[in-house]
């Protein structure tokens, strides 16, 4: 394979993407520098419609009663803790990829006022709906 061979270029591109994915994975699960006690930050999606802003935070295995959320100065703050199930504390762990321990995440919200806040846990995601003020 020569330097212009498409197979070599595809292989190089694939290796580059894998390296970027590994860096992103490490960054996602590094301790948060902004809040000294947090160990990880959940990934989030923020969507805006004409009526509301929707925030989805991926929190698989997190007890909804252990989630705190507040809004201040245009920022949504989410915090809580993901604990290993009791039966796994003495198990031989062959792979542990989901983060454990305290998490925190600050999400800057789109400008504007909100008149209603609703939340639910759906399919492992915390879903926060902020209804826009008219």
C-alpha distance (Angstrom), angle and dihedral (degrees) to the residues before:
residue distance angle dihedral
X1 . . .
X2 3.78 . .
X3 3.80 127.1 .
X4 3.82 91.0 -95.2
X5 3.80 94.7 46.5
X6 3.84 108.6 126.2
X7 3.82 90.8 -139.9
X8 3.80 91.1 58.0
X9 3.79 91.6 47.4
X10 3.82 91.6 49.0
X11 3.81 91.0 49.0
X12 3.80 91.2 48.6
X13 3.82 91.1 48.6
X14 3.82 90.8 49.1
X15 3.81 92.1 50.5
X16 3.79 90.4 48.6
X17 3.81 91.7 51.4
X18 3.80 91.1 48.5
X19 3.82 90.7 51.3
X20 3.83 91.3 49.3
X21 3.82 90.8 48.6
X22 3.82 91.0 51.0
X23 3.83 91.1 49.8
X24 3.81 91.0 49.8
X25 3.81 90.8 48.3
X26 3.81 91.4 52.0
X27 3.83 91.4 46.8
X28 3.80 91.8 49.9
X29 3.80 93.3 54.3
X30 3.82 99.1 37.6
X31 3.78 116.7 111.7
X32 3.77 111.7 -86.7
X33 3.78 111.8 -105.2
X34 3.80 93.5 -158.3
X35 3.81 96.4 59.2
X36 3.79 112.2 35.9
X37 3.80 96.7 -152.9
X38 3.82 98.2 50.9
X39 3.78 119.8 97.6
X40 3.80 99.8 -170.9
X41 3.80 145.2 7.8
X42 3.81 121.3 -134.2
X43 3.80 117.2 -129.4
X44 3.81 113.5 -110.4
X45 3.80 140.5 -164.1
X46 3.80 119.6 -151.9
X47 3.80 117.1 -163.3
X48 3.80 128.6 178.5
X49 3.80 127.2 -155.5
X50 3.81 129.2 174.9
X51 3.83 89.4 -92.4
X52 3.80 106.3 34.0
X53 3.78 152.3 4.6
X54 3.81 113.6 -119.5
X55 3.80 122.0 -158.1
X56 3.81 119.9 -167.9
X57 3.83 116.7 -169.2
X58 3.81 117.8 -172.2
X59 3.81 105.1 -129.8
X60 3.81 107.6 155.6
X61 3.77 113.2 -177.5
X62 3.81 94.6 8.8
X63 3.79 115.6 134.6
X64 3.84 106.1 -122.3
X65 3.81 88.7 -138.3
X66 3.82 88.5 62.8
X67 3.83 94.7 57.0
X68 3.81 121.3 100.4
X69 3.80 122.5 -167.9
X70 3.79 131.9 178.6
X71 3.79 138.9 162.4
X72 3.79 125.1 -139.8
X73 3.81 134.4 155.1
X74 3.81 92.6 -3.0
X75 3.80 93.7 -52.9
X76 3.80 128.1 113.4
X77 3.81 111.4 -146.6
X78 3.83 119.2 -160.6
X79 3.80 122.9 -176.0
X80 3.77 139.2 160.7
X81 3.76 144.1 115.0
X82 3.79 137.2 -86.2
X83 3.79 112.7 -153.6
X84 3.77 130.2 -169.1
X85 3.80 111.5 -108.5
X86 3.81 109.9 -100.3
X87 3.82 93.2 -115.4
X88 3.81 90.9 58.5
X89 3.80 96.5 53.8
X90 3.80 91.2 85.5
X91 3.82 97.3 31.7
X92 3.78 125.0 109.0
X93 3.80 103.1 -106.9
X94 3.78 114.1 -145.0
X95 3.79 96.2 176.4
X96 3.80 131.0 6.7
X97 3.81 113.4 -179.8
X98 3.80 103.0 145.2
X99 3.80 109.2 88.9
X100 3.79 119.4 -111.8
X101 3.77 132.3 -155.8
X102 3.78 133.2 28.1
X103 3.78 120.4 -3.8
X104 3.78 132.6 -171.3
X105 3.77 132.8 179.9
X106 3.81 132.6 178.9
X107 3.80 116.5 -159.6
X108 3.79 121.9 -169.5
X109 3.79 108.2 -135.0
X110 3.80 126.4 -143.2
X111 3.80 112.0 -94.7
X112 3.77 116.6 -89.6
X113 3.77 142.5 71.7
X114 3.78 128.6 -73.2
X115 3.80 126.0 -150.0
X116 3.79 100.6 -173.4
X117 3.80 136.1 28.7
X118 3.79 122.5 -164.0
X119 3.79 129.5 172.6
X120 3.79 138.9 -174.4
X121 3.78 138.8 165.4
X122 3.80 110.8 -118.8
X123 3.82 125.3 174.9
X124 3.80 93.5 -21.2
X125 3.81 94.3 -46.0
X126 3.76 129.4 108.8
X127 3.81 104.6 -134.1
X128 3.80 116.7 -161.0
X129 3.80 118.4 -173.0
X130 3.80 116.2 -163.6
X131 3.81 109.3 -168.8
X132 3.79 111.0 -147.2
X133 3.79 119.6 -119.7
X134 3.81 110.9 -115.8
